[in-house]
């Protein structure tokens, strides 16, 4: 259990390195240039194909960036957090009987 909690904490505190963001941007730009060059050979614009390609690249980049911030965005991990909070609550030690008596007070004589 401790290993899982530590792994989740590290995953929440780390972010995508800048080099990977630059690489993602370059790959997106290069693929758009290749798609544009391929479409320009025919001399006819394919608006539907171009729109589908642009939407696919945009959704891919957005999903990768959204996974970088699990507390915000469209992809949220609230359900996993709730399960861990319930587990933590169930692991709280029970109060001994002597502490329960003190907390409620001694009966009047």
Helices and strands as residue ranges (DSSP letters): H 2-13, H 18-40, H 47-67, H 78-90, H 97-104
